[in-house]
Protein backbone atom coordinates (compact mmCIF):
# COMPACT_ATOMS: atom_id res chain seq x y z
CA UNK A 1 0.00 0.00 0.00
CA UNK A 2 0.99 3.63 -0.45
CA UNK A 3 -0.33 7.13 0.23
CA UNK A 4 -3.66 7.42 -1.58
CA UNK A 5 -2.97 10.81 -3.20
CA UNK A 6 0.00 9.33 -5.06
CA UNK A 7 -2.47 7.38 -7.18
CA UNK A 8 -4.74 10.34 -7.99
CA UNK A 9 -1.76 12.60 -8.76
CA UNK A 10 -0.35 9.97 -11.13
CA UNK A 11 -3.69 9.58 -12.91
CA UNK A 12 -4.25 13.34 -13.12
CA UNK A 13 -0.92 13.73 -14.92
CA UNK A 14 -1.78 11.13 -17.53
CA UNK A 15 0.56 8.48 -16.13
CA UNK A 16 0.08 4.96 -14.77
CA UNK A 17 0.97 3.49 -11.37
CA UNK A 18 3.27 0.46 -11.33
CA UNK A 19 2.80 -1.01 -7.85
CA UNK A 20 5.29 -3.12 -5.93
CA UNK A 21 3.81 -4.85 -2.88
CA UNK A 22 5.40 -4.54 0.54
CA UNK A 23 5.86 -7.73 2.52
CA UNK A 24 3.78 -8.05 5.69
CA UNK A 25 5.83 -9.87 8.33
CA UNK A 26 5.09 -10.79 11.93
CA UNK A 27 7.07 -7.81 13.27
CA UNK A 28 6.70 -5.19 10.55
CA UNK A 29 6.37 -4.50 6.85
CA UNK A 30 9.46 -4.84 4.65
CA UNK A 31 10.45 -4.05 1.07
CA UNK A 32 10.45 -6.80 -1.55
CA UNK A 33 13.64 -5.70 -3.30
CA UNK A 34 13.48 -8.44 -5.96
CA UNK A 35 9.97 -7.36 -6.92
CA UNK A 36 11.05 -3.71 -6.89
CA UNK A 37 13.89 -4.44 -9.32
CA UNK A 38 11.45 -6.19 -11.63
CA UNK A 39 9.01 -3.28 -11.51
CA UNK A 40 11.68 -0.67 -12.23
CA UNK A 41 13.06 -2.70 -15.13
CA UNK A 42 9.98 -1.67 -17.12
CA UNK A 43 11.25 1.15 -19.41
CA UNK A 44 7.95 3.00 -18.99
CA UNK A 45 8.70 3.58 -15.30
CA UNK A 46 10.33 6.99 -14.78
CA UNK A 47 9.82 7.82 -11.10
CA UNK A 48 9.89 5.86 -7.84
CA UNK A 49 7.67 7.45 -5.17
CA UNK A 50 8.89 6.42 -1.73
CA UNK A 51 7.27 7.31 1.62
CA UNK A 52 9.80 7.71 4.45
CA UNK A 53 8.40 7.33 7.10
CA UNK A 54 5.80 5.24 5.33
CA UNK A 55 2.17 6.25 5.05
CA UNK A 56 0.10 4.15 5.73
CA UNK A 57 2.02 1.16 7.21
CA UNK A 58 4.01 3.25 9.73
CA UNK A 59 7.53 2.01 8.94
CA UNK A 60 10.59 4.18 9.57
CA UNK A 61 13.04 2.83 7.02
CA UNK A 62 16.61 2.06 8.03
CA UNK A 63 19.66 3.49 6.27
CA UNK A 64 20.22 0.15 4.53
CA UNK A 65 16.63 0.01 3.27
CA UNK A 66 16.77 3.58 1.97
CA UNK A 67 20.17 3.03 0.36
CA UNK A 68 19.16 -0.18 -1.36
CA UNK A 69 15.89 1.27 -2.62
CA UNK A 70 17.61 4.37 -4.00
CA UNK A 71 20.37 2.37 -5.65
CA UNK A 72 17.88 0.08 -7.39
CA UNK A 73 16.19 3.23 -8.74
CA UNK A 74 19.52 4.77 -9.75
CA UNK A 75 20.62 1.63 -11.57
CA UNK A 76 17.32 1.51 -13.47
CA UNK A 77 17.65 5.17 -14.50
CA UNK A 78 14.58 6.05 -12.43
CA UNK A 79 14.29 9.27 -10.43
CA UNK A 80 14.11 8.55 -6.67
CA UNK A 81 11.46 10.83 -5.12
CA UNK A 82 11.29 10.55 -1.35
CA UNK A 83 8.27 11.93 0.53
CA UNK A 84 9.51 12.73 4.05
CA UNK A 85 6.62 14.83 5.30
CA UNK A 86 6.11 12.68 8.43
CA UNK A 87 9.82 12.66 9.30
CA UNK A 88 9.50 14.13 12.78
CA UNK A 89 6.91 11.58 13.94
CA UNK A 90 8.95 8.62 15.19
CA UNK A 91 8.24 6.26 18.09
CA UNK A 92 9.81 3.45 20.07
CA UNK A 93 13.43 4.32 19.49
CA UNK A 94 13.13 4.52 15.70
CA UNK A 95 15.24 7.15 13.96
CA UNK A 96 14.21 9.10 10.90
CA UNK A 97 17.01 9.40 8.34
CA UNK A 98 16.68 11.95 5.53
CA UNK A 99 17.47 10.13 2.29
CA UNK A 100 19.85 12.89 1.21
CA UNK A 101 22.06 12.10 4.23
CA UNK A 102 22.26 8.36 3.58
CA UNK A 103 25.58 7.27 2.11
CA UNK A 104 25.15 5.73 -1.31
CA UNK A 105 22.12 7.83 -2.30
CA UNK A 106 23.01 9.94 -5.36
CA UNK A 107 21.73 13.51 -4.70
CA UNK A 108 21.65 14.29 -8.42
CA UNK A 109 19.13 11.51 -9.01
CA UNK A 110 17.08 12.13 -5.86
CA UNK A 111 14.27 14.57 -4.98
CA UNK A 112 13.14 15.17 -1.39
CA UNK A 113 9.62 16.35 -0.53
CA UNK A 114 8.97 17.80 2.91
CA UNK A 115 6.92 20.36 4.80
CA UNK A 116 6.12 21.43 8.38
CA UNK A 117 2.42 21.02 7.63
CA UNK A 118 2.08 17.65 9.36
CA UNK A 119 4.41 18.35 12.27
CA UNK A 120 2.83 21.69 13.16
CA UNK A 121 -0.68 21.23 11.72
CA UNK A 122 -0.10 23.94 9.11
CA UNK A 123 -1.68 22.35 6.04
CA UNK A 124 -3.77 25.47 5.60
CA UNK A 125 -0.58 27.48 5.05
CA UNK A 126 -0.18 25.81 1.67
CA UNK A 127 3.63 25.66 1.74
CA UNK A 128 5.99 22.76 1.12
CA UNK A 129 9.63 22.28 0.12
CA UNK A 130 10.99 20.39 -2.88
CA UNK A 131 14.74 19.72 -2.64
CA UNK A 132 16.62 18.74 -5.81
CA UNK A 133 20.38 19.01 -6.30
CA UNK A 134 20.33 18.65 -10.09
CA UNK A 135 19.57 21.98 -11.87
CA UNK A 136 17.98 20.10 -14.78
CA UNK A 137 15.61 18.29 -12.43
CA UNK A 138 14.79 21.59 -10.69
CA UNK A 139 13.94 23.14 -14.05
CA UNK A 140 11.52 20.29 -14.80
CA UNK A 141 9.94 20.66 -11.37
CA UNK A 142 9.57 24.41 -11.88
CA UNK A 143 7.88 23.80 -15.24
CA UNK A 144 5.49 21.25 -13.72
CA UNK A 145 4.61 23.58 -10.85
CA UNK A 146 3.72 26.29 -13.34
CA UNK A 147 1.80 23.89 -15.59
CA UNK A 148 -0.30 22.82 -12.60
CA UNK A 149 -0.95 26.42 -11.50
CA UNK A 150 0.54 25.99 -8.03
CA UNK A 151 3.55 28.28 -8.44
CA UNK A 152 2.35 31.16 -6.24
CA UNK A 153 3.28 30.82 -2.59
CA UNK A 154 1.41 32.08 0.45
CA UNK A 155 3.65 34.72 2.05
CA UNK A 156 1.94 34.19 5.41
CA UNK A 157 2.64 30.47 5.04
CA UNK A 158 6.33 31.15 4.54
CA UNK A 159 6.43 33.15 7.79
CA UNK A 160 4.49 30.40 9.58
CA UNK A 161 6.88 27.73 8.34
CA UNK A 162 9.95 29.69 9.44
CA UNK A 163 8.44 30.33 12.87
CA UNK A 164 7.41 26.69 13.30
CA UNK A 165 10.78 25.25 12.29
CA UNK A 166 12.77 27.73 14.36
CA UNK A 167 10.60 28.10 17.45
CA UNK A 168 8.24 25.13 17.58
CA UNK A 169 10.40 22.42 19.14
CA UNK A 170 9.00 22.68 22.68
CA UNK A 171 5.43 22.52 21.36
CA UNK A 172 6.23 19.56 19.12
CA UNK A 173 7.94 17.58 21.89
CA UNK A 174 4.76 17.94 23.96
CA UNK A 175 2.69 16.83 20.97
CA UNK A 176 4.87 13.77 20.39
CA UNK A 177 4.55 12.77 24.03
CA UNK A 178 0.77 13.08 23.83
CA UNK A 179 0.67 11.00 20.64
CA UNK A 180 2.70 8.27 22.32
CA UNK A 181 -0.03 8.14 24.96
CA UNK A 182 -2.66 7.95 22.23
CA UNK A 183 -0.78 5.11 20.58
CA UNK A 184 -0.63 3.16 23.84
CA UNK A 185 -4.36 3.75 24.39
CA UNK A 186 -5.22 2.55 20.87
CA UNK A 187 -3.05 -0.54 21.20
CA UNK A 188 -4.69 -1.41 24.52
CA UNK A 189 -8.14 -0.88 22.99
CA UNK A 190 -7.45 -3.23 20.08
CA UNK A 191 -6.00 -5.86 22.40
CA UNK A 192 -9.15 -5.81 24.53
CA UNK A 193 -11.97 -5.06 22.09
CA UNK A 194 -10.66 -6.16 18.70
CA UNK A 195 -8.18 -8.94 19.50
CA UNK A 196 -8.61 -10.60 16.10
CA UNK A 197 -7.53 -7.45 14.28
CA UNK A 198 -3.85 -6.67 14.05
CA UNK A 199 -2.29 -3.22 14.21
CA UNK A 200 0.88 -2.76 12.19
CA UNK A 201 3.77 -1.66 14.41
CA UNK A 202 3.77 2.14 14.41
CA UNK A 203 7.36 3.33 14.09
CA UNK A 204 6.48 6.62 12.40
CA UNK A 205 3.60 8.93 11.34
CA UNK A 206 0.45 9.27 13.47
CA UNK A 207 -1.57 6.87 11.33
CA UNK A 208 -2.50 3.36 12.44
CA UNK A 209 -2.81 0.65 9.79
CA UNK A 210 -5.34 -1.86 11.08
CA UNK A 211 -5.87 -5.30 9.55
CA UNK A 212 -9.64 -5.77 9.76
CA UNK A 213 -9.79 -8.86 7.54
CA UNK A 214 -10.73 -11.24 10.38
CA UNK A 215 -13.85 -9.15 11.01
CA UNK A 216 -14.81 -8.34 7.43
CA UNK A 217 -15.53 -11.82 6.15
CA UNK A 218 -14.78 -13.45 2.83
CA UNK A 219 -15.77 -10.60 0.48
CA UNK A 220 -13.35 -8.03 2.02
CA UNK A 221 -15.41 -5.11 0.75
CA UNK A 222 -13.56 -2.43 2.70
CA UNK A 223 -15.29 0.46 0.93
CA UNK A 224 -18.71 -0.91 1.89
CA UNK A 225 -17.55 -1.52 5.46
CA UNK A 226 -16.29 2.06 5.88
CA UNK A 227 -19.46 3.48 4.33
CA UNK A 228 -21.44 1.35 6.77
CA UNK A 229 -19.42 2.80 9.66
CA UNK A 230 -20.25 6.33 8.53
CA UNK A 231 -23.94 5.54 8.11
CA UNK A 232 -24.54 3.61 11.32
CA UNK A 233 -21.78 4.50 13.79
CA UNK A 234 -21.09 8.04 12.48
CA UNK A 235 -17.35 7.42 12.37
CA UNK A 236 -15.15 7.84 9.31
CA UNK A 237 -12.25 5.43 8.86
CA UNK A 238 -10.11 5.57 5.73
CA UNK A 239 -10.67 2.46 3.60
CA UNK A 240 -7.43 0.66 2.86
CA UNK A 241 -8.60 -0.04 -0.68
CA UNK A 242 -7.78 3.60 -1.50
CA UNK A 243 -4.10 2.91 -0.79
CA UNK A 244 -3.51 0.45 -3.62
CA UNK A 245 -4.45 -3.11 -4.43
CA UNK A 246 -2.82 -4.49 -1.26
CA UNK A 247 -4.83 -2.25 1.07
CA UNK A 248 -8.06 -4.23 0.80
CA UNK A 249 -9.19 -5.40 4.24
CA UNK A 250 -7.31 -2.67 6.12
CA UNK A 251 -8.38 0.69 7.52
CA UNK A 252 -6.23 3.72 8.33
CA UNK A 253 -6.87 5.46 11.65
CA UNK A 254 -5.63 8.94 12.55
CA UNK A 255 -4.60 9.11 16.24
CA UNK A 256 -3.61 12.80 16.15
CA UNK A 257 -6.59 14.07 18.12
CA UNK A 258 -7.87 14.36 21.68
CA UNK A 259 -7.59 11.03 23.46
CA UNK A 260 -11.24 10.98 24.48
CA UNK A 261 -12.26 11.57 20.87
CA UNK A 262 -9.90 8.83 19.67
CA UNK A 263 -11.35 6.31 22.14
CA UNK A 264 -14.88 7.30 21.19
CA UNK A 265 -14.05 6.72 17.54
CA UNK A 266 -12.46 3.36 18.28
CA UNK A 267 -15.48 2.33 20.34
CA UNK A 268 -17.71 3.09 17.37
CA UNK A 269 -15.33 1.26 15.04
CA UNK A 270 -15.49 -1.85 17.23
CA UNK A 271 -19.29 -1.66 17.38
CA UNK A 272 -19.44 -1.35 13.60
CA UNK A 273 -17.07 -4.26 13.10
CA UNK A 274 -19.17 -6.46 15.39
CA UNK A 275 -22.35 -5.42 13.61
CA UNK A 276 -20.74 -6.15 10.24
CA UNK A 277 -19.52 -9.54 11.40
CA UNK A 278 -22.98 -10.47 12.69
CA UNK A 279 -24.47 -9.37 9.36
CA UNK A 280 -22.07 -11.75 7.61
CA UNK A 281 -23.21 -14.63 9.82
CA UNK A 282 -26.93 -14.09 9.15
N, C-alpha and C positions, 0 to 999 in steps of 0.2 A: 504493500500500500504506500501511497504518497499523498502529500498535501493536495487537497481537492482542486484548488485554483490553478495548480500546474496544468491539469487536464483542460480546463476551460480556456486558459491562456494559449495553450498549444493549438486548440481547435480554432480559436478566434484569429490566429495568425496563419491559418491555412495549412497547418502542419499536422503530423500524426504523432501519436504517443507510442513509443516502443517500450513496453513494460518489462522489467526484470524483477521477478519475485524475490522478496526477502525470505530467509529461512527462519521459521518459528521454532526455537529450541525450548528446552525446559527452563533455562535460566533467562534467556533474552533472545531477541531477534539478531540475526547475523546476515552478512552479505554473501550471496552466492556468486563468488568471483568468476567461476567457470561460465555460469549463465550470463554474467555481465559481459565477459569477453565476447561471447557469441552474439549478444545483442548489438554491441558496438562494432562488430565486424560488418554489419549491414552498411553499405556505402551511403544509404539515405540518411543515416543517423548523423547529425551534426553537433548536437549539444547533449551533455549529460547533466541533468538537474539533480542535485544532491542536497538533501536536508541534513544539516548538522548544527545542533541536535535535531533528531529526526521527528518530524510531525507526520503521522500520528503515533508511531510505536514507542516513542520516548527514549530511544537510544542516544547516548552520547558516544560518538565514535572515537576509537583510540587513534593514536598517531599512525599505527601500522595500517589500520583500516582505511584511514583517509589517504595515506600515501599510496597504498595499493590501488584504491579506486581511481585516484588521480592519474597514476601511471598507466593504468589500463586505458583510460580516456586519451592520455597523451599519445600512447603508442598507436591508437586507432585514428589519430588525427581529429579527435572530437574535443570541442571546447568544454572544459570542466567548470560548471557554474554551481557555486556552493552557497546555498541559502542558510545564513547563520543568524537569522533574526531572533531565535530563542537562546542564543549563546549564553546569556547570563543565568538562565534557569537550570541549575544543575543540583542534583541531590545525591545523598549517600556516598560521598567521597569521590564522585565522578568529577572529571576535569574537562572543561571545554577547551578545545585546541583550535584556534583559527587556522584554516587550511593554508593560508599564506605563510604561516610560521612553521609548517611541517616540512622537515627536510625531505627532498625528493619531489616536492610539488613544484612544477615549473610555473612561475608567476606570469610568464608571457602567454601561457595557454590556460589561465585560470581567471575566473571572475568571481568576486565575493559580493554577496548581497547582504546588507544589514540595515538596521534601523533601531532607534530607541523606542519605537512605538509599542512593542510588546512589553519591554522591561518597565516602562514608565506610563503605560496606558495612554499613549499619545497618538493613537491611530488617526484621530481627527485632525492632527497637525498636517497630515499629508506629506511627510518628508521621509525619504529613505536615502541610503548611500549605496552606490554601485562603484566597486573598486576594481580597476583593470589596469595592469601595468603596461600592456601593449597599446601604443597609440592607435594602431589600426583597429584594434578591437574597440577602443573607446570611441573612435569615429563612427563605427557601425552602431554602437549603443546610442550615441547622440542622434544618429539618423532615425533609429527606431523610436526613440523617445519623442522626437518631433512628429514622426508619422502617426504616432498614437495619441497626439495632442495632450501629452502629459509633461511638457517641457517647462512650464511655468511653476516656480516654487512658491510656497507660502512663506512670506518673510517672517511672519509670527511663528510659524513652525520651525524655522531655522533657529530663532532665538530660544524657543522652547527646547529644542534638541540640545543646544549648547549648554543651557542651564541644567538640563537633566543629566547629561553626561558629566558635567563638571561639579555639580553640587547635589546630585541625587543619591549618593552612595548610602548614606544613613537611612534614608527612606526605603531604598531597595533592600537593604539587609533586613529591615523589619518585615518587609513584604515576604521575602524568601523564608524567613522563620515562620511566618503565619501559614504560608503554603505548605511547608513541611508538616505542620499540624493538620492541615486539611488532608494531605496525602495519607497520614496515619489514620485519620478518621474514616476516610473512604476505604482504605484497606481493611480496617476492622469491620466496617459495614458489610463489605462483600463477603468476608470470611463468615460472618454470622447469618446474613440474610440471603446471600446469593452464593453459597459455597460451591455450586456446580460451575459457576462462571469465573473465568480466570482473568485477572488483571495483568497486563504486560508490566514488567518491572519498569518503573518510572525513574530513569536516570536524568532526564532533561525535559524541558518544556513544562507546562502546567496542564497537560492534556492526557487524561487516562484513556488507554485503548483496552476496551473490555470485550472479551470473547463471550458472546451471548449464545453461541451455537447450541449448548446443551439445553437452553430454555426455548429456543425458537422452533425446534422440530425439524422435520426432514426437508421442508421446502426452502428454508433459510431466506425468506422474503424480508430482508432487513428494512427496506423502504416501507413496506406495509406495517411492520412492527413499530417503526418510529412514528408513522402517521397515526397509528392506533394509540400510542402514548400521548401524542398531542391532543387527540380527540377525547380520550377518556380520562387520562391522568393529568392533563394540562401541563406536561413537561416535554421539553424539546431536547432530544438527544440526536447527535449527528450520526446519520446512518453510514456505516462503514463502506457500503456499496459505492458511495461517492468518492472514495479514496483509491479507486482502481479495482481490478477484477478480484484481487485477493482480500478485499475488505469485507466481502459478503459474510454476514454472521457476526460482525463486530459493531460496536458503537463507540463513538468518541465522546468523552465527558470532560467538560471544562471545570477544573477545581478552583479557578481564580475568582472566588467570590466569598461572601460571608459564610462562615462555617454552618450556621443554622440554615441558610438557604441551600447550601450544598447537601446537607443531610435530608432536608425536605425533598429536594429533587431526587436523591437516591431512594428515599422511601417510596416515592411515586413510581420510580423506575422499577423497583422490586415488585410493587403491586401490579404494575402493567405486565411484567414478565410472568408473574404467576397467573394472571388472568389469561394471557396469551397461551400459556402452557395448558391450562385447563380447557381452553377453546380447542386446542389441538387434540385433546383426549376425547372430546365429545363426539 
